[in-house]
Amino acid sequence: MADLLLELLSEEIPARMQYQAASTLRRLVTDRLGNAGLTYEDVHVYWTPRRLTLYLRGLTIRSSDIYEKRKGPSVNAPQSAIAGFVRSAKLDDISQADIVHDPVRGDYYITRTAKRGRSAQMIIAEAIPDIIRHFPWPKSMRWGMSSLYPGSLRWVRPLHSILCLLTTDTDSEVIDFEVGGIHSDNITYGHRFMCNRNPIVIHNFADYTEKLEQAKVVLDAERRRNIILTDAQNLCVSHGLELISNNELVEEVTGLVEWPVVLIGQFDEQFLIIPPEIIRRTIHAHQKCFVTRKRGDTRDALSNHFILISNIETKDNGKEIAAGYSKVIRARLSDALYFWHKDLVSLPKLDRYIAASEKFGLDLKKPLDQRMAHLDHLNVAFHAKLGTQGEQVARIAALSVKIAPIVGANPTFVYRAATLAKADLQTEIISEFPELQGHMGHQYAILQGENASVSLAIEEHYQPKGPTDSVPRNPVSIAVALADKIDTLVGFWMIDEKPTGSKDPYALRRIALGIIRLVLSQNCKIHLMYLLREASHLLSYDISKYQDAAYNKKAVEDQEALFTDIDLILDDLLAFFHERLRVYLRDHGVRHDVIEAVPRTDDLVQMTRCAEALIAFINTDDGNKLLNSIKRVISMLDMETKKNTIIAATIDQTRFREKEEVILNEAISKVEKKITPLIREYRFTPALFSLPILIDSIDAFFKKVLVNDANMLIRANRLAVLDRLYNLISQFADFKKITSKK
Amino acid sequence: MPEYLNPNCSFQGLILILQNYWAKYGCVILQPYDMEVGAGTFHPATTLRSLGPRPWKVAYVQPSRRPGDGRYGKNPNRLQHYYQFQVLLKPSPSDIQELYLDSLKAIGLDSSLHDIRFVEDDWESPTLGACGLGWECWCDSMEVSQFTYFQQVCGIECTPVSGEITYGIERLAMYLQGVDSIYDINFNGRVGKERITYADIFLQAEQEYSLFNFELADTSLLYRHFIDAERECIAILAAGMPPKTGDFHRCVLPAYDQCIKASHIFNLLQTRGVLSVTERQSYILRVRSLARRCGDAFLLTDAGCICSKERSR
């Protein structure tokens, strides 16, 4: 038994990638060694800003011998077959093969070759370089002289040394290999600043952790995390404060230091009038520090003390460092305060905004209304061919009012929220913290006394921003969010700037996904085509205004052509939605064949609910049975259609000859009556689960009834029954496309 | 060291020490590029020279214009015109981080008293079509430098990769001199009547340029200038095309000047607040396309050196 110690020392690894990288390293190493026939007792991985370390205990020192059997031909096989086997098994002659006695198959030849086990050293020396070369970093880079050549080593940041030791109680051996010019060795280096730059020789894992600790590196992230949290809490308590912890930040800071030292700093109390969210974001995002509140303070208020995590211990106990951090935070907050004040005061020369205020029904006494008026007044371009942001807001407001009744929102609130939704783009604080767009509009709206759902919608109308961002619940937010996104998408479709391949500069795919997630969050019928058409009406007016502004005459002609083809454009956009929905559902584990089978409509809720219900249904025994029966029906219809057999347009009951025909037709009628209202209400699950009563009658029909009756009229009538069944089922899906279990 | 050259009290001393440090390492010490640029990276000695296989070591100060950062001289930390000290080492040497830390030591930043950190910050210049992996370098949470391994410039893979270090020298000077406002930085390191501060030199400029950038710049003129620069860049590149394969491109640097110009005009338009987020994106794409064309053409020159043609030196 031996232990393997591997350390990959590089320049600073982004904090957010360290944990994942260590887990990946563990998986790759254990898989490789396991596949090569080695076993081990346990394995640990560690990570710091500069190292990934793996420690594997109780490793077998060689893989065991493996015997491979190879079956040959029968002993009675022709000479040529036996000669072929001798050649392919690399034998001198057939007497070297064994004979296996098999009463059923007859006796046959077999060879057994031993594949010798290999030493752990050899296996590791082969596996590790390969793992390093193909390590799946989310983002990796090339560096140095070697980057001149294709295929040079990639790592997350330049890789500097590889420590790779196989150790026993008495012995320690370097596993020799080379990757990208780096030779494995038994050395490592300590803390970047609290230790010199000399190499440290390592003998085994115990030696490694001990020497690292001396060299001011806490290897275990869990320990660093605990030091940070415990020290931070203690420091807070001793100052009468409470730590406002944040898991993400704790994780990040743990990955930024090898030797955590917790310190406290402060800023002037005058900054506390800035909204806490801005202070918190400033201090978190830019300084990676924690904010605090006064002990026992239940208000949503912060204290003017913050906690910082330094990477070094200094002889002045961090005095200079804390002073430095405080100074930087002071500078940042004084910026924020300046902007916060400026955004609340009235803009000069309000009379220039009268036109805008009339257009949008703004109250020029209120700061946010002024900013909206200013936005409109400035004629800020949204896109050269799609008009200004003011025009865009007018369109969004008009469209969102149309959407309001569909999602159950108050139209007055929706209109107000839409007109103020982009106003914060003209605030100073947003030019400074663009990532706060929406959030600041929300804050300013509250301050000027807007209705709560209006204020909230200003922030939420940007959501969902990505696949994991939350979908708003406030109906006002939903109406404005849909209107904003639909306007953008239809607009870009109308000026023919669609995403192509990997190019999607305006993130239109993400916007489409946002619409899909918003629509799916609603349990009501939303006919997308209606909304797309409304948006296109609003847009076509603005687009035609900017025809003159288009770059050249050809563009104008293109646009004229576009307007005449508005139906084609919207159909194309709907197809884009279907494609995005397909991707979205696939990412959520919905079976590919089922997605393809569901009929495409402009009601995405219907498509999704139907796909979900179908999967649940065909996973049952009855469902699968029905699926197989229907497939039989479809293949028969297909076959007859190909042969141009006549299928009666309507069923004539007087032409039934067998009782199975009658029974099947009645069963269909019964089911049809039951499921039609259910489908109308999107209750696909009960509708689908009403189908299995058809199974027996279909089976009986196929068993007893000969569809291809000599009488053409009877045949056509029988096919009409099947066709009716097919039409009934097609309301759910094209069952032909769904794979069944046999 | 005489006091007027000590970075603890002299801005120009700081620059001179960095120049000396990198000169000693073997860098060419260049002077600023004579055009308005947003960052030291735009200097052709970085953008273009980072392309192609030839080794290159350079350091220079570059006045950088960020029109949108102007605050009429009222903000102690923000300027629309400031200095960057730029170092480019191609290919990136393996001890580049140590070289950087030693340069901090040279200007008097004691890494045993200050918390110096390399924090992930992958750099990207959408207008230059450039990107790289690296860090912001922090001194007690203040970003004092940007450290980047160029992976792509002008949309072209860097072979080999260069290491770029950009020092924000006003920030460093504030730190070293212990002042809270950029305007209080002692520029010449003298005392009493002979002392010249940053405010003495630049406050008026900040006020005037802020007024111009935010309020006065004529946007219709700027729109036109942008289109002019764009057209000129494309025209010059077309005219300088190598007559036959293997010949050099004859006119890349002047074309690249037009690309720089377009980029600055775009910054001004943005500062005037007349571009929406979406419109902004389309301008970025237009500048990037110019940068890309310049980069491609540079590779066909002597300095870009991927021609099969033997060098005639």
Boltz contact constraints between the chains, C-beta under 6 A:
constraints:
  - contact:
      token1: [A, 11]
      token2: [B, 97]
      max_distance: 6.0
  - contact:
      token1: [A, 12]
      token2: [B, 118]
      max_distance: 6.0
  - contact:
      token1: [A, 14]
      token2: [B, 120]
      max_distance: 6.0
  - contact:
      token1: [A, 141]
      token2: [B, 133]
      max_distance: 6.0
  - contact:
      token1: [A, 141]
      token2: [B, 149]
      max_distance: 6.0
  - contact:
      token1: [A, 141]
      token2: [B, 151]
      max_distance: 6.0
  - contact:
      token1: [A, 142]
      token2: [B, 161]
      max_distance: 6.0
  - contact:
      token1: [A, 143]
      token2: [B, 92]
      max_distance: 6.0
  - contact:
      token1: [A, 143]
      token2: [B, 149]
      max_distance: 6.0
  - contact:
      token1: [A, 143]
      token2: [B, 161]
      max_distance: 6.0
  - contact:
      token1: [A, 144]
      token2: [B, 91]
      max_distance: 6.0
  - contact:
      token1: [A, 144]
      token2: [B, 92]
      max_distance: 6.0
  - contact:
      token1: [A, 144]
      token2: [B, 94]
      max_distance: 6.0
  - contact:
      token1: [A, 145]
      token2: [B, 91]
      max_distance: 6.0
  - contact:
      token1: [A, 147]
      token2: [B, 160]
      max_distance: 6.0
  - contact:
      token1: [A, 147]
      token2: [B, 161]
      max_distance: 6.0
  - contact:
      token1: [A, 148]
      token2: [B, 159]
      max_distance: 6.0
  - contact:
      token1: [A, 148]
      token2: [B, 160]
      max_distance: 6.0
  - contact:
      token1: [A, 193]
      token2: [B, 111]
      max_distance: 6.0
  - contact:
      token1: [A, 287]
      token2: [B, 141]
      max_distance: 6.0
  - contact:
      token1: [A, 310]
      token2: [B, 115]
      max_distance: 6.0
  - contact:
      token1: [A, 311]
      token2: [B, 115]
      max_distance: 6.0
  - contact:
      token1: [A, 312]
      token2: [B, 115]
      max_distance: 6.0
  - contact:
      token1: [A, 314]
      token2: [B, 113]
      max_distance: 6.0
  - contact:
      token1: [A, 320]
      token2: [B, 113]
      max_distance: 6.0
  - contact:
      token1: [A, 321]
      token2: [B, 115]
      max_distance: 6.0
  - contact:
      token1: [A, 321]
      token2: [B, 140]
      max_distance: 6.0
  - contact:
      token1: [A, 324]
      token2: [B, 140]
      max_distance: 6.0
  - contact:
      token1: [A, 325]
      token2: [B, 140]
      max_distance: 6.0
  - contact:
      token1: [A, 325]
      token2: [B, 141]
      max_distance: 6.0
  - contact:
      token1: [A, 328]
      token2: [B, 141]
      max_distance: 6.0
  - contact:
      token1: [A, 328]
      token2: [B, 142]
      max_distance: 6.0
  - contact:
      token1: [A, 331]
      token2: [B, 77]
      max_distance: 6.0
  - contact:
      token1: [A, 380]
      token2: [B, 274]
      max_distance: 6.0
  - contact:
      token1: [A, 380]
      token2: [B, 276]
      max_distance: 6.0
  - contact:
      token1: [A, 381]
      token2: [B, 276]
      max_distance: 6.0
  - contact:
      token1: [A, 381]
      token2: [B, 279]
      max_distance: 6.0
  - contact:
      token1: [A, 382]
      token2: [B, 276]
      max_distance: 6.0
  - contact:
      token1: [A, 382]
      token2: [B, 278]
      max_distance: 6.0
  - contact:
      token1: [A, 383]
      token2: [B, 278]
      max_distance: 6.0
  - contact:
      token1: [A, 383]
      token2: [B, 279]
      max_distance: 6.0
  - contact:
      token1: [A, 389]
      token2: [B, 276]
      max_distance: 6.0
  - contact:
      token1: [A, 505]
      token2: [B, 281]
      max_distance: 6.0
